[in-house]
Amino acid sequence: MKKIFKAIIIAITVFPLLISCDKGFDEMNVNPIALTAVEPAYQLNTTIVNSAPAYGNLSYETTIVKQMITPFSGQGSAANFNQDNRGVTSGNWTTFYRGIIKELTDVVAKTKDDANRTNLYNMARIWRAYGFMILTDTYGNVPYSEAGKGFLEGNTGPAYDNQESIYSDILNELETASASLDASKPLVASDVLYGGDVAKWKRLGNSLLLRAAMRLSKVNPTKAAEYVAKAVAGGLMQSNRDNAMIRHTASFTNPVGSSLNGGQSAFFYLDKEFVDYLVVNNDPRLASIAVRYVGAQSGADQVESKANRNVAVQIGMPQGYDNTTISKDVAEKKLASLWDYSQLDKTRMAALTAPSFLVTYAQTQLLLAEAVFRKWATGDAATLYTAGIRSHMEQLADYGAATAVPEASIAAYLAAHPLTAGKELQEINTQYWVACFLVGQEAFANFRRSNFPVLTPNPYPGSDLKTEPFIRRLTYTDAELNVNHDNVQKAIAQQGLDLLDTRVWWDKK
């Protein structure tokens, strides 16, 4: 009995001390300097910087449209052999869903009802529409209405939307977000694209609206014409000063430059068809793009003392070979080795601090030229065509003085290459192909939409393609097939087999 009484006394004495010790316990275990919330303007900037095309852009999109090529196999096997390498096809999915769409969905949710952040809200909507265009253009049916809500709503298995409904909403988002930007409301001065310039953001939104509208040219020309008119009425980009461009620094390097100045420096070469097109047309842009390490016997032998940037010596690498079978073409061209072909100059356009262009005035002028030709907008298609070429040539100066195209060369090229009656669609979209160099996602999308330029299919034996001469989409990720299996299967049942051959909704024959 005495022992029980003693225990009760101890409990009565100690319990208040325990309660007292627990007071403030939660506060004591919170890091006073840790972030408890992220500034949404910083989130927007992060998504813009992370939108720069990266390694996967070289392995698939840029190779599909025959601008770049690698003959090497292994982990890099992709469009160079028309193979379905899901470790690489996942690039856009991983980049945009795990980071960009997730962050932008959070920004939209945070700012939607804040009258002081209406511009940030609408900028985030524009950039989210840009991100979703890349995702749906790449894969077709994708999570859209339920995407990016894992943190906000706990939805880790989002349903897939069909591409037609995705594009319908993207068009609406771009139209309304662009129109809702208001220079009289608080600006976002830290914005990495335009420093909070609302007028430039409006022109970006409307230029993206034009791009999205033109995607429908084969599948719904009536709707395409309707939204082209809205984009033009809203106001498009007016000069290269409106370009959506990421200026990279030593802290935020160009992803393509990082690959080509690192472990991939000797792997990628300029494609023969791209080089030949520029050579045959005396295009001065080749001098800004290319370098050839003449006589190089290995990757280590690609040194500055062998570098030749003269247009006359440039030789593009053909598709259809690997690093062993390419020896046939090497011998025919009397080259020293496969390392003797022309490359993208990693000291200029592929430098670590080279800018990344995402949406440009040149692209916009060329799309508008096509819209005018189709009678979906007013103007002179030939004048717009010339303006598109000129602005892209002038745009190259943003890579540095060594890449700038001289005015005399621009004038001479334009005089020799007016828009040809009867060949308008081919010439406009072939120039779009050049203007999208290094913007592989857009070059690939417009190639499928327009069927131009006219390219020769990659003849590499053992292709994974079953029914098409060119890759038409990239396949879903293995991770998504595992963790969101039922929704992926529903998307496949609606869209078609999860193959490189399957065409997305707007890509009609």
Order of alpha helices (4+ residues) and beta strands (2+ residues): alpha-alpha-alpha-alpha-alpha-beta-alpha-alpha-alpha-alpha-beta-alpha-beta-alpha-alpha-alpha-beta-alpha-beta-alpha-alpha-beta-beta-alpha-beta-beta-alpha-alpha-alpha-alpha-alpha-alpha-alpha
